[in-house]
Amino acid sequence: MVVAFALAGRMDIDFEKEPLAVDKNNQPVFLKDIWPSRTEISKVVAASVTPAMFKEVYSKISKGTDRWNSLKIEPSLQYGWKDSSTYIHNPPFFQTTELSLPKISNINNAYVLCSFGDSITTDHISPAGNIAKKSPAARYLHDRHVEQVDFNTYGARRGNDEVMARGTFANTRIINKLSPKVGPQTTYVPTGEILDISDAAFRYGKEGHQLIILAGQ
């Protein structure tokens, strides 16, 4: 039995009261008349989805592709960090982590980096979309001879802390009250300059300032 479903160009109709079309005898045809039964659906699933399909796929997963298996690696107990990689980078918190927790210090000599309203989300804080061609992350990649066509996305480069540090608050629709316009910028308070948020953060850090980020203000 072949079950067909067509709206005939009609939208927003009451399927219980309004017919979809008329049959050859000029009788109204309702959605309930052509909707497949559970038995019919089960027959199609049973004929189309078989255990053999899953066995075939999962039997190859652990083997990998020829390209994957041809990669040359050196046996090691630890990951071999490659400084030139723009995808995976050894983050500083891995290099300085100790068993004992650091003491919590007071906030001193601090500046407000950003002031956001109630609508701030994780998409604003850590975007996963494309890397804008004029963004700090783009400049970082360009300095490492990565062409714009190969910038990829923040999501693809999450393994590189240098890229993600520059991608924090990089959402082009973010609203920062310390910026005169919408976008990932802020006012560098000591001079009044308008800078990309990450550029201002790096400058504050080099000068020994702590940073405060306000939300829900």
PEPE-V830917 format. One record per pair of residues at least 4 apart in sequence whose ideal C-beta (glycine too) atoms are under 8 Angstrom apart, sorted by the first residue. I is the first residue (numbers start at 1). J is the second residue. D is the distance in whole Angstrom. If there is no record, write none. Layout:
# PEPE-V830917
i j d
I J D
I J D
This chain:
# PEPE-V830917
i j d
1 40 7
3 34 6
3 35 8
3 36 5
3 40 7
4 34 6
5 31 8
5 34 6
5 35 8
6 20 7
6 21 7
7 11 7
7 13 8
7 20 6
8 20 6
8 21 5
10 18 8
10 20 7
13 18 4
13 20 8
14 18 5
15 20 8
15 30 7
15 31 4
15 32 8
16 30 7
16 31 8
16 32 8
19 28 3
19 29 6
19 30 5
20 29 6
20 30 7
20 31 6
20 34 7
21 28 8
21 29 5
22 26 5
22 27 6
22 28 6
22 29 6
23 27 5
23 29 5
29 33 5
29 34 7
31 35 6
36 40 4
36 41 5
36 44 8
37 41 7
38 42 6
39 43 7
40 44 7
41 45 6
42 46 6
43 47 6
44 48 6
45 49 5
49 53 7
51 55 6
52 56 6
53 57 7
54 58 6
55 59 6
56 60 7
57 61 7
59 63 8
63 69 8
64 68 4
64 69 5
65 69 7
66 70 6
67 71 8
74 80 7
76 80 6
81 85 8
81 88 7
81 89 7
81 90 4
82 88 7
83 89 8
83 90 8
84 144 8
85 89 6
85 160 7
86 141 6
86 144 6
86 146 6
86 157 7
86 160 6
86 163 7
87 156 7
87 157 6
87 159 6
87 160 6
88 159 4
88 160 6
89 159 7
89 160 4
89 161 6
89 162 6
89 163 8
90 94 6
90 95 6
91 95 8
91 161 4
92 96 6
92 161 7
93 97 6
98 102 8
107 210 6
107 212 7
108 210 7
109 208 7
109 209 6
109 210 6
110 209 6
110 210 4
110 211 6
110 212 5
111 189 5
111 190 8
111 204 6
111 209 5
111 210 8
111 211 6
111 212 7
112 178 7
112 189 7
112 211 8
112 212 5
112 213 7
112 214 6
113 178 8
113 186 6
113 197 7
113 200 6
113 201 6
113 204 7
113 211 4
113 212 7
113 213 6
114 169 6
114 176 5
114 177 8
114 178 6
114 186 6
114 197 6
114 213 5
114 214 7
115 176 6
115 177 4
115 178 6
115 213 8
115 214 4
115 215 8
115 217 6
116 120 4
116 124 8
116 174 8
116 175 7
116 176 6
116 177 7
116 213 8
116 214 7
116 215 5
116 216 8
116 217 7
117 175 7
117 177 7
117 215 8
117 216 7
117 217 7
118 215 8
118 216 5
119 175 7
120 124 5
120 125 7
120 174 8
120 215 5
120 216 8
121 125 7
122 126 6
123 127 6
123 128 8
123 171 6
124 169 7
124 171 4
124 173 8
124 174 5
125 168 7
125 169 6
126 154 7
126 164 7
126 167 7
126 168 6
127 154 5
127 167 6
127 170 6
127 171 5
128 153 6
128 154 5
128 155 4
128 158 8
129 153 6
129 154 7
129 155 7
130 151 7
130 152 8
130 153 5
130 154 8
131 135 6
131 137 5
131 138 5
131 141 7
131 151 4
131 152 7
131 153 7
131 154 6
131 157 8
131 163 8
131 167 7
132 137 8
132 138 6
132 170 7
132 172 6
133 138 5
133 148 6
133 151 7
134 138 6
135 139 7
135 166 7
135 167 8
135 170 6
135 184 7
135 196 7
136 140 6
136 166 4
136 170 7
136 196 5
136 198 5
136 199 6
137 141 7
137 151 8
137 154 7
137 157 8
137 163 5
137 166 4
137 167 5
137 170 7
137 198 8
138 142 6
138 148 7
138 151 6
139 143 6
139 166 8
140 144 7
140 162 6
140 163 6
140 166 6
141 146 4
141 150 8
141 151 6
141 163 7
142 146 6
142 148 8
146 150 5
146 151 7
147 151 8
152 156 4
152 157 6
153 157 7
154 158 7
154 163 7
154 164 7
154 167 5
154 170 7
157 163 4
157 164 7
157 167 8
158 164 6
160 164 7
161 165 6
162 166 7
163 167 6
164 168 7
165 198 6
166 170 7
166 198 5
167 198 8
168 197 7
168 198 6
168 201 8
169 174 6
169 176 8
169 184 5
169 197 5
169 198 7
170 174 8
170 184 5
170 197 7
170 198 7
171 184 6
172 182 8
172 183 6
172 184 7
173 182 6
173 183 8
174 182 7
174 183 7
174 184 6
175 179 8
175 182 6
176 184 8
176 185 7
176 186 5
176 197 7
177 217 7
178 186 5
178 187 5
179 183 7
179 185 4
179 186 5
179 187 7
179 194 7
180 194 7
181 185 7
184 196 6
184 197 5
184 198 8
185 194 5
185 195 7
185 196 6
185 197 6
186 194 7
186 195 6
186 197 5
186 200 5
187 192 6
187 193 7
187 194 6
187 195 8
187 200 8
188 192 7
188 193 4
188 194 8
188 195 5
188 200 5
188 203 6
188 204 8
190 207 8
195 199 5
195 200 4
195 203 7
196 200 7
197 201 6
198 202 6
199 203 6
200 204 6
201 205 6
201 211 6
202 206 6
203 207 7
204 209 4
204 210 8
204 211 6
205 209 7
205 211 8
